[in-house]
């Protein structure tokens, strides 16, 4: 997955039109989200094995919401949904 993300980053560093850049960014974000899901599964396995160590991590709800909305914005626009 890291190889795919690296190649997408290299693609985004080229001259893409707006639509192509949006597709590449969406794929890159989706890949990062997939890695997060995989990590969550691994964390769950640690919890079940009694080997989890907790850490505090800052996050920004607005940024997360913006990413989720960007995934669905094109389909919503196609259907006339704001």
C-alpha positions in Angstrom: 0.0 0.0 0.0 2.9 2.4 0.7 4.1 1.8 -2.8 0.7 2.7 -4.2 0.6 5.9 -2.1 4.1 6.8 -3.2 3.2 6.4 -6.9 0.1 8.4 -6.4 2.1 11.2 -4.8 4.5 11.1 -7.7 1.5 11.3 -10.1 0.2 14.3 -8.2 3.5 16.1 -8.6 3.0 16.1 -12.4 0.9 18.4 -14.5 -2.6 17.1 -14.1 -5.8 18.9 -14.9 -8.2 19.7 -12.0 -10.3 16.6 -12.5 -7.3 14.3 -12.7 -5.8 15.9 -9.6 -9.0 15.4 -7.7 -9.1 11.7 -8.7 -5.5 11.2 -7.7 -6.0 13.0 -4.4 -9.2 11.0 -3.7 -7.3 7.7 -4.4 -4.4 8.9 -2.2 -6.7 9.8 0.7 -8.6 6.5 0.3 -5.3 4.6 0.4 -4.3 6.4 3.6 -7.7 5.6 5.1 -7.3 1.9 4.1 -4.0 1.8 6.0 -5.8 3.4 9.0 -8.4 0.6 8.9 -5.7 -2.1 8.7 -4.0 -0.5 11.7 -7.3 -0.4 13.6 -7.7 -4.2 13.0 -4.1 -4.7 14.3 -4.9 -2.6 17.3 -8.0 -4.7 18.0 -5.9 -7.8 17.9 -3.5 -6.2 20.5 -6.5 -5.3 22.7 -7.7 -8.9 22.6 -4.2 -10.2 23.4 -3.9 -7.7 26.3 -0.9 -6.0 24.8 -2.3 -2.5 23.9 -0.6 0.6 25.1 -2.7 3.8 24.9 -1.5 7.1 23.6 -3.1 10.5 23.2 -3.4 11.7 19.6 -4.6 15.1 18.5 -7.1 15.3 15.6 -9.2 17.9 13.9 -12.9 16.8 13.4 -13.4 19.5 10.7 -10.5 18.1 8.6 -11.9 14.6 8.9 -15.3 15.8 7.9 -13.9 17.7 4.9 -12.1 14.5 3.7 -15.3 12.4 4.0 -17.4 15.0 2.2 -14.8 15.2 -0.7 -15.3 11.5 -1.3 -19.0 11.9 -1.9 -19.2 15.4 -3.4 -19.0 14.3 -7.1 -21.8 11.8 -6.7 -23.9 14.3 -4.8 -23.3 16.9 -7.5 -24.3 14.4 -10.2 -27.6 13.9 -8.3 -28.1 17.6 -7.7 -27.6 17.3 -3.9 -25.8 20.2 -2.2 
